[in-house]
Amino acid sequence: MLKGTGIRILSDKKRFIGISVVVALMLFGDALLYAVLPARPEGFRVLVWQIGILLGANRLIRIVTNELAGRLIKRVGSEKPLFLAVLIGSLTTMGYALPLGFWWLLSLRLVWGSCWSVLRAEGYLAAIDFSHSRNRGRVIGIYQTITRAGSGGGVLLGGFLTDLIGIPYTFFIYGLISLASLSILFALAQGIEPSASGEEEKEDKREEQEDEREAEGDTNASDDEKKKSAPEGENFSKINLLVKLIVWYGGMSMVLVEHMIVNLTGRIVADSIIVNFNGLLGVSSLTGIILGFRSIGMLIMGPGFGALGDVVERKKLLSYSLAGELIVLLLMAVFRNWISYLVLIVCFIIFASANRIGMYALMGEEVSAGNHGKARALHINRFATFIDIGMFLGPVVGFFLYANYGLLSILFLSMALLIPAFLGIITISRIE
């Protein structure tokens, strides 16, 4: 039931699956651009030094648009923003087919980043609405698996298509595929029917009024009741704020560390590992195999780790997994030889992927506990803003430190960033 609208919506399960597929299809063009642009910048009429700006612009703009998208969804609901995000996002994918140079591509990346602020919020909102406390980790893991399959499939298929028919035709086809996902939204809209009576609308209005009283304090309560409840309410607000800050920082730090090391994998392979393979494998091949564990691991491990968090206490499992990541980083700093690096980078990728799934599940738990209806989108996107900051800073900080101070500096910084997150997770597991 959509609150305050007097309409009945189709099952949350169908909506979750439908929106997950839409988001996966929308990622086709973006994922392919990350693969094709660095390899063939001349096909887009851009210079090599402009590639990093273009691939990071969509993340940078989301620091602003995440908040705006969350407020928009809270104000007008999900349907219109989602429809516009799919429509405009599809047109940006088609726009990649036009080799008009840096400024054209930069404008498309900024527009796409704004669309992704809506698409990501709607995806996680659908997952949270469909899930409950006993299966939230598994549902979010399934969502990430579906969307990862979209981005991975887009790159795999697009790589062959660009070689066969060229870059412009490939992106135009991907734009049409993304545009076709509007049919899924129309099918979902067919599941919305007028309610038989106004009783459900009245019930939703009562629920909204109760939510407002919970958030602002019951104005009809007596002075004595307010005085008694004020200290407890203040303590709850402080705890709630502390939990939010820990979840936000935890998400940012984990993603920042992951993107520092994952983006440096090729450099580590080239500088410290490949010489010991005696020409059996090239740098790109070995890097691809190592990073393949990340994509395959997310597809296989996503629902499994999420489901495990539903059975075991989620925060406890996340703290164990985060401790494992810290141990791997420490071992990389101590055992500095090519065999250790090869094994430990794979272990790091597994732990980092698991922690990201666990952190998103924890975010879903926190959003569900303190927010209702459309307000959830705003809180999802505030968390996503910290994720985007980590994703943007990771490669920038990582390459700067590696070029000037070496891998050891990155490992020590990573541990320094993750230890407060580890302690924070333990703290909220005890106070909640």
Buried (B, 14 or more C-beta within 10 A) or exposed (E): BBBBBBEBBBEBEBBBBBBBBBBBBBBBBBBBBEBBBEEEBEBBEBEEEBBEBBBBBBBBBBBEBBBBBBBBBBEEBBBEBBBEBBBBBBBBBBBBBBBEEBEBBBBBBBBBBBBBBBBBBBBBBBBBBBBEEEBBBBBBBBBBBBBBBBBBBBBBBBBEBBEEEEBBEBBBBBBEBBBEBBEBBEEBEEEEEEBEEEEBBEEBBEBBEEBEEEEEEEEEEEEEEEEEBEEEEEEEEEEBEBBBEBBBBBBBBBBBBBBBBBBBBBBBBBBBBBEEBEEEBEBEEBBBEBBEBBBEBBBEBBBBBBBBBBEEEBBEBBBBBBBBBBBBBBBBBEEEEBEBBBBBBBBBBBBBBBBBBBBBBBBBBBBBEBBBBBBBBBBBBBBBBBBBBBBBBBBBBBBEBBEEEEBEBBBBBBBEBBEEBBEBBBBBBEEE
